[in-house]
Amino acid sequence: YVDGLLLVVRPGKVEYSAVKSSKSLLNHGKVPILGMVVNGVSEESSYGGYYYQRGYYGEKVDSKKKSSQANLR
């Protein structure tokens, strides 16, 4: 059992109809599709933009507390 699936495609190597059919079969099987990665696209041939974000979550540690804990070790 998996939480979801990430579909990976490469333009020029896979037909649009095959991607659409795969998505339809996965939806019919109630497989959660997490997203799609498009491989093999050069920066020059692309259009539009992109967005990248890195985030962390969890307990925040006070910088003073963190440095004092490091001194105790």
Order of alpha helices (4+ residues) and beta strands (2+ residues): beta-alpha-beta-alpha
